[in-house]
Amino acid sequence: MAWTTIANSAVAAGAAATTALFTALRDNPIAIALGQASSPRIYGLAVSPDTKIAADGLVLTVSAANTYTLQADAGITRVIGTWTTVLSTVTAVTLTNRGYTGSIRFRCSHTAPAGTSWLLVYKNGGLVNTFSNSGTSIVERTQDISVVPGDIVRWDHYSSGAGSSSVISAASETANDAYLRLGALTRRSDL
């Protein structure tokens, strides 16, 4: 089906109901669904590439909670770093928020097979909190952080003490609502 532009005059009060008008009214939704040339694209709350979430104004307001896990490919970009370290400070995970405003519960677990494991959480380069664990048990830490699109939250860790090490695991983000990745297909050349 081809897209047909319908002039305002064709649907104005008193305009004649023509076969061409009714054909366009029938065919245009199909052209939109098929992505035909010149037809409006379906995006936004219907379908949107991740790179367009904040650009299109699709920012979901959330509150920190344990209700939904935020998917790494739907509003949050996750870059995995170094999960095990000895003495030096390394970044375990960096999260860039693209589609949320409000607050998110960030969580990360750490353990110290030897010595003390230090876990630090940063927002936009500023230290938010520091946690320590001197035991061999895995300890989960949570931090509720206010966010807007563009904020970067980072978990760093290091160890202290002779022969010490720090191991990070299970970083995740949760809130009272979240974007859900659906299986929409599109040609990569269209993005």
MIDO-951924 format. One record per residue (C-alpha): x, y, z. Coordinates in steps of 0.1 Angstrom, whole numbers, plus 5000, padded with zeros to 4 digits. Example, Ala and Ser with C-alpha at 12.3 -4.5 7.8 and 13.67 -1.06 7.14 Angstrom:
<rs>
512349555078;513749895071;
</rs>
This chain:
<rs>
500050005000;501350354992;501050645015;498650925003;498751265019;495251385027;494651755023;492851935052;490352055026;489451685017;488151635053;486851985060;483152025069;481052005037;483851835017;482751554993;483251195003;485251064974;486550714966;490150854967;489550985002;488150655015;490950464997;493550675015;491750635048;491850265043;495350225029;497350485050;497250285083;498549985063;501350205048;502250325082;502449975096;504549855066;506850165068;506150265033;508050565018;506650905029;504450745056;504850855092;507050615113;505850435143;508050525173;507750655208;505650455231;504850215202;508350135190;511650325195;515250245190;517150285223;519150585209;515850775205;514350715240;515451045256;515651225223;511951155216;511051265251;510250905262;511450945297;509750725323;509350865358;510250595384;510850555421;513450325436;511849995445;512449615441;509449585417;511049565382;514549505370;515649765344;516849595313;520349695302;519249755266;516049955273;516850285288;520050195306;523450135289;525749905309;529449875304;531049585323;534549655337;536849455360;535049225385;538149115404;540949335417;543949325440;544749655458;544149895428;540850075423;539049955392;535550015377;533249715379;530349855360;529350185345;525650265338;524450545316;520750645321;518950725289;515350685297;514450735333;513851025357;513151005395;515050745415;516550405408;517750135433;521250045423;522649725437;525949545436;527449255457;531049225468;533148985488;536748975501;538348635497;541248795516;541549135534;538849395529;536749475498;535849835493;532849915471;532250275460;529250415441;529550735421;527050955403;528451175375;531951145390;530951245426;531150985454;527750885467;528650615492;531350375503;530850015516;533349775531;533349395536;536049215555;534348875553;534348595528;530548605525;528948795495;527249105508;524649285486;524749665488;521949895476;521850265470;518850465459;519950745436;517951035420;518551035382;517751215350;518651115315;522351145309;523451065345;526250815348;526350585378;529550385384;530550105408;534250095416;536049865440;539449785455;540949575483;543149665513;545349445534;548249215527;547348955501;543749095498;541349085469;537949215460;535349045439;532149205426;529049025413;525349075406;525049445397;521449545389;519049825389;515349825400;512450065402;508650065405;508350065367;510549995337;510749985300;510149635285;512049525254;509549395228;510549205198;510049475171;511949415140;513449685117;516149705091;519449835106;519750065076;516550245088;518050345121;
</rs>
